[in-house]
């Protein structure tokens, strides 16, 4: 009886996420709550489903990106983008070793902080063959810091008297996920929102070289390196959308579906989390996430102010 109820509840939550009724945070939390109450009835398929849906969702998000527009709008922020990505990745590598954290977990947390939160983790995870539990921990840390950013950044922006342009650029660089970037800037002003969204979108393009570097860095010496086809598909999606080779309404719907698939994936990821896993992971991954977040926030703010 309990197993049947678990299956019905599981499928009900999946349906809600696919229909767009759940936010990313809620989906992840529901997944976590689900495994506290029930045993996952589809645990055997969970890992494969997570990796497949992550790849499909990342490719779908490419249909919402425009190469020319993002490159043109972010010319002034190019230097800051390169500087903060290199800085964050470097500090992340050092801190991961000093804190003696699992290399794949440290890399996912670092990648999410350096580029674009959950989307970066989604893209990088398959290339390094990260386990669902590892992905879960990285996402939990990134989403926790995202939630804090929604309240902290606007207050700091007003405290430092940042202009809309400065605040938009700062949020795009220092806040992990696009949704949180929009949430933090939407009440600061229209110009802040526009700049933040555009710069964040262009920053997402750095997923591609980072994913390729990650593939080589975490390769199995006993196997040949294969270029991940989903990255190639991601590039093709951006090109198709940039040159309007498919109708706009179709590309918009693809992006909507991709976001819903990503939310569905987050529920599956949540079902991979357990209290036991969190205790085993310890506080070190959270410390890494906080250190990286403070690093990128402080240095980018100093860069912008000067």
C-alpha positions in Angstrom: 0.0 0.0 0.0 2.8 2.4 1.0 4.7 1.6 -2.2 1.6 2.4 -4.4 1.1 5.7 -2.6 4.8 6.5 -3.1 4.5 5.9 -6.8 1.3 8.0 -7.1 2.9 10.8 -5.1 6.1 10.6 -7.2 4.2 10.8 -10.5 2.0 13.6 -9.2 5.0 15.7 -8.3 6.6 14.9 -11.7 3.4 16.0 -13.4 3.2 19.3 -11.5 6.8 20.1 -12.4 6.3 19.4 -16.1 3.2 21.6 -16.1 5.1 24.5 -14.6 3.5 24.6 -11.2 6.7 24.2 -9.2 9.7 26.4 -8.8 13.3 25.0 -8.8 13.6 25.5 -5.1 10.3 23.8 -4.3 11.0 20.9 -6.6 14.3 20.2 -4.9 12.7 20.5 -1.4 9.8 18.2 -2.4 12.3 15.6 -3.6 14.1 15.8 -0.3 10.8 15.6 1.7 9.7 12.7 -0.5 12.6 10.4 0.5 12.1 11.3 4.2 8.6 9.9 3.9 8.9 7.2 1.3 11.5 4.9 -0.3 12.1 6.0 -3.9 10.2 3.5 -6.0 12.3 4.3 -9.1 15.7 4.5 -7.5 17.2 2.1 -10.0 16.5 4.5 -12.8 17.1 7.8 -11.0 20.8 8.3 -11.9 20.2 7.7 -15.7 17.1 9.9 -15.7 19.0 12.8 -14.0 21.9 12.7 -16.5 19.6 12.4 -19.6 17.2 15.2 -18.5 20.1 17.5 -17.6 21.5 17.2 -21.1 18.2 17.7 -22.8 17.4 20.7 -20.6 20.8 22.4 -21.3 20.3 22.0 -25.0 16.8 23.4 -24.8 18.1 26.5 -22.9 20.3 27.2 -25.9 17.2 28.2 -27.9 16.8 31.2 -25.7 20.3 32.6 -26.4 21.5 35.0 -29.1 25.2 35.2 -29.9 25.4 38.6 -31.5 23.2 40.4 -29.0 24.9 39.0 -25.9 28.4 39.6 -27.3 27.6 43.2 -28.2 25.9 44.0 -24.9 28.6 42.5 -22.8 31.7 44.1 -24.4 32.3 46.3 -21.4 31.9 43.4 -19.0 34.1 41.0 -20.9 37.2 41.8 -18.8 35.3 41.4 -15.5 33.8 38.1 -16.7 37.1 36.6 -17.7 38.8 37.8 -14.5 36.2 36.5 -12.1 35.8 33.1 -13.8 39.6 32.5 -13.7 39.8 33.8 -10.2 36.9 31.7 -8.9 38.1 28.5 -10.7 41.7 29.0 -9.3 40.5 29.7 -5.7 38.1 26.7 -6.0 40.8 24.3 -7.0 43.1 25.5 -4.1 40.3 25.4 -1.5 39.0 22.0 -2.6 42.4 20.5 -2.0 43.0 22.4 1.3 39.6 21.4 2.6 40.1 17.8 1.3 36.7 17.8 -0.5 35.8 15.3 -3.1 37.2 16.7 -6.4 34.1 16.3 -8.4 31.9 17.9 -5.7 34.4 20.8 -5.4 34.5 21.2 -9.2 30.7 21.4 -9.4 30.4 24.0 -6.6 33.3 26.0 -8.2 31.7 25.8 -11.7 28.3 26.8 -10.4 29.8 29.8 -8.5 32.1 30.8 -11.4 29.5 30.9 -14.2 25.7 30.4 -13.7 24.8 28.2 -10.8 22.4 25.3 -11.5 22.8 25.5 -15.3 26.6 25.2 -15.1 26.3 22.3 -12.7 23.8 20.7 -15.1 26.2 21.0 -18.0 29.4 20.1 -16.2 28.0 17.1 -14.2 27.7 14.7 -17.2 31.1 15.5 -18.5 32.8 14.5 -15.3 30.4 11.6 -14.6 29.3 13.1 -11.3 27.0 10.9 -9.2 23.5 12.1 -8.4 24.4 12.5 -4.7 27.3 14.7 -5.7 25.1 16.8 -8.0 22.6 17.1 -5.2 25.0 18.5 -2.7 26.4 21.0 -5.2 22.9 22.2 -6.1 21.7 22.4 -2.5 24.7 24.7 -1.6 24.3 26.9 -4.7 20.5 27.3 -4.2 21.0 28.1 -0.5 23.4 30.9 -1.4 21.0 32.1 -4.2 18.2 32.5 -1.7 20.4 34.6 0.6 21.5 36.7 -2.3 17.9 37.8 -3.1 17.8 39.7 0.2 21.5 40.7 0.7 22.4 42.1 -2.7 19.7 44.8 -3.0 20.5 46.0 0.5 24.2 46.2 -0.3 23.6 47.9 -3.6 21.7 50.7 -1.8 24.3 50.9 0.9 27.2 51.4 -1.6 25.0 53.7 -3.7 25.5 51.6 -6.8 24.1 52.9 -10.1 21.7 50.6 -11.9 24.4 49.7 -14.4 26.9 48.9 -11.6 24.3 46.9 -9.6 23.1 45.0 -12.7 26.7 44.0 -13.6 27.5 43.0 -10.1 24.5 40.8 -9.7 25.2 39.1 -13.1 28.7 38.2 -12.0 28.3 37.4 -8.3 24.9 35.7 -8.1 24.8 32.1 -9.2 21.5 31.5 -11.1 19.7 33.6 -13.6 16.4 33.4 -11.7 18.0 34.9 -8.6 19.8 37.6 -10.7 16.4 38.6 -12.0 14.8 38.5 -8.5 17.6 40.7 -7.0 17.5 43.3 -9.8 13.8 43.5 -10.7 13.0 46.1 -8.0 16.3 48.0 -8.3 15.4 49.4 -11.7 14.6 48.5 -15.3 18.2 49.3 -16.5 19.7 47.1 -13.8 17.4 44.2 -14.7 18.2 44.6 -18.5 22.0 44.7 -17.9 22.0 41.9 -15.4 19.9 39.6 -17.6 21.9 40.2 -20.7 25.4 39.8 -19.0 24.2 36.7 -17.2 23.0 35.2 -20.5 26.4 35.9 -22.2 28.2 34.5 -19.2 26.4 31.2 -19.7 28.3 30.8 -23.0 31.4 30.1 -20.8 29.8 26.7 -20.0 31.0 25.4 -23.3 34.8 25.9 -22.8 34.5 24.9 -19.1 32.7 21.7 -20.0 35.4 20.8 -22.5 38.2 21.5 -20.1 36.3 19.5 -17.4 36.1 16.6 -19.8 39.8 16.5 -20.2 40.6 17.2 -16.6 38.4 14.3 -15.3 39.0 11.8 -18.2 39.4 8.1 -17.5 42.9 7.2 -18.6 41.6 3.8 -19.8 39.1 5.3 -22.2 39.2 7.5 -25.2 37.9 11.0 -24.7 34.6 11.5 -26.5 33.3 14.9 -27.3 29.9 15.2 -25.5 27.2 15.5 -28.2 24.9 17.5 -25.9 27.5 20.4 -25.9 27.5 20.3 -29.7 23.7 20.3 -29.7 23.8 23.2 -27.3 26.0 25.2 -29.7 23.7 24.3 -32.6 20.7 25.5 -30.7 22.2 28.9 -30.0 23.1 29.3 -33.7 19.6 28.3 -34.8 18.0 30.8 -32.5 20.6 33.5 -33.2 19.8 33.4 -37.0 16.1 32.8 -36.5 16.2 29.6 -38.4 13.1 28.4 -36.5 10.0 30.3 -35.7 10.2 32.4 -32.5 7.1 30.9 -30.9 8.7 27.4 -31.3 12.0 28.5 -29.8 10.2 30.2 -26.9 8.2 27.0 -26.2 11.4 24.9 -26.3 12.9 27.1 -23.7 9.8 26.8 -21.5 9.9 23.0 -21.8 13.6 23.0 -21.1 13.1 25.0 -17.9 10.4 22.6 -16.8 12.5 19.6 -17.5 15.3 21.2 -15.4 12.8 21.7 -12.6 11.7 18.0 -13.0 15.3 17.0 -12.8 15.8 19.0 -9.6 13.0 16.9 -8.0 14.8 13.7 -9.1 18.0 15.2 -7.7 16.2 15.9 -4.4 15.1 12.3 -4.1 18.8 11.4 -4.2 19.5 13.4 -1.1 19.3 11.9 2.4 20.1 13.1 5.9 22.8 10.4 6.0 24.5 11.8 2.9 24.4 15.4 4.2 26.0 14.2 7.5 28.7 12.3 5.5 29.3 15.4 3.3 29.9 17.6 6.4 30.3 21.3 6.5 33.3 21.6 4.3 31.4 21.8 0.9 29.3 24.6 2.4 32.4 26.4 3.6 33.8 26.1 0.1 30.7 27.5 -1.4 30.6 30.5 1.0 34.3 31.2 0.5 34.0 31.2 -3.3 30.8 33.4 -3.1 32.5 36.0 -0.9 35.6 35.9 -3.1 33.7 36.6 -6.4 31.4 39.1 -4.7 34.1 41.2 -3.1 36.5 41.2 -6.0 33.8 42.0 -8.6 32.4 44.8 -6.5 35.9 46.4 -6.1 36.5 46.0 -9.8 33.2 47.7 -10.6 33.6 50.6 -8.1 37.1 51.3 -9.5 
